[in-house]
Amino acid sequence: MKTHMNTKSLTNGSLTKDLAASIAAKHGVDITSVVPLSKSERLEQLRAVLNRKDVPHPITRETARAYFQLAESGKPFAIGTLSPQTVDLSKFENQQVYESLTLKDHLSWACLVADQQATKHQYACREYLLGEEMFEISGNVIPDYYILNARIYQQTEWQLATVSEIIPAEVFFHCHSRKFFPVTTFMRPLETDYLEEPDIGHDVAGHVATFTIPQVAQVMNNHGLANNLIHHEKELRLKNATSELEEQRINEEATELLLFAGRLYWFTVEFGLVMQQDNFKAFGAGILSSPGETKYSVDSPNSNRILIDPSSDRDLLRLATTDYLISEFQKTYFVMKNLESLSSLTPQRILHIVHTAENLPHHTWREIVPGDEVINVGTSVTSPNEKYYRLLAHQALDDCLYRTAIRNLRMYAKGLELHQPEELDFVNLLPPVPEELVQEFSAADQRGEFALP
């Protein structure tokens, strides 16, 4: 049975007692508090949680007994057993072995959470902060998923699904359709503010509080249901395919639809801001899991901020057609007029928007385009046509600008096929792309000068 760590003899590789204490102090953390509970203490806490009836979704006595026995047996937490629902994660399934977490892991969590708290209380929306209080995210050790999972279910009916790495979008959103949230089981290196891939610091300290915001939780579930609709459409089309080439095209188109749907998710659930009392506040988990980006997203003059109404098809198309990178802070943040408008993102509407986005030219994360309700213009802003001229001049472009420029110019070279009024309205707002520029690109493209990264 695991007992409390003795901080006098803490060593983990190069992490000596003095170094651990020094790092902790730098982040305002008391190193003596970075001590995980023993298994017996965690079980006692779990028992108390499972017995709670003053919650929106109490766990039945029979289910609680089976769940507790699973934890008591020492079997690592994998997929929760709190509802008839489950998900098959196949090769991506992983487990949280709590006793295998090291001092480095817990200290990394404690320092990250301390840094997050220093920014969240200034920059996060009020609903998010209430969610953090509910789940006690500010603790100095990584949560035991058995306990956290039970508490999440009691409040929201969502459950955790442990994964080993970044999983494909189709798997990720399928989990959402059944109210499972994929969480990783590794913690970022000590004193790492921003990480491209999700870790415990992102998944738990970033996302968990968002489950208590009804509109955000519903959008997450609706994205999952929209994913299922895209998958169903694909399967129906594959049944009628007459060649391998057609099958390949159908699969590629479905992957593209998931990409566009993922952008809606990215700019809202992950990196969304919202207006509250004439200020904009963060609710996106990608923002709030990074102390640096939390402050940057609201205060920095370097990025664009654009006010949108998710109930507007034009604004939703703006999100679906905007490419981005995950390797650095965002170049454009979209600010929701209110959280209530997110409820308009039904599965059917998401499906409609991403199908429409297939036929339209796309934007990059640096652009401001006609029709945008601009809050501020960042220092890295570009105009809609600038990417084309820079591409043909062989100037340095980030991957976002490069692939968007190529995609759009290939569409213009073939000729846009626009049929719906909303497609025409969307394109008519954009500045025209000179025909000679399209011809110059086509000639260079035929010579093989451009390849998508």
ABEGO torsion letter per residue (X at the ends): XBBBBBAAABBBEABBAAAAAAAAAAAGBBAAABBBBBAAAAAAAAAAAAABAABABBBBAAAAAAAAAAAAAGBBBBBBAABABBBBAEAABBBBBAAABBAAAAAAAAAAAAAAAAAAAAABBAAAAAAAAAAGAABABBBBAAAAAAAAAAAAGBBBBBBABBBBAAAAAAAAAAGBBBBBABBBBBGBABBABBBAAAAAAAAAAAAABAAAAAAAAAAAAAAAAAAAAAAAAAAABABAAAAAAAAAAAAAAAAAAAAAAAAAAAABBBBBGGBBBBABAAAAABAAAAAAAAABAABBBBBBBAABAAAAAAAAABBBBAABBBABBBBBABAAAAAABBAAAAAAAAAAAAABBBBBAABBBBGBBBABBBAABBBAAAAAAAAAAGBBBBAAAAAAAAAAAAAAAAEBBBABAAAAAAAAABBBBBAAAAAAAAAAAAAGABBBX
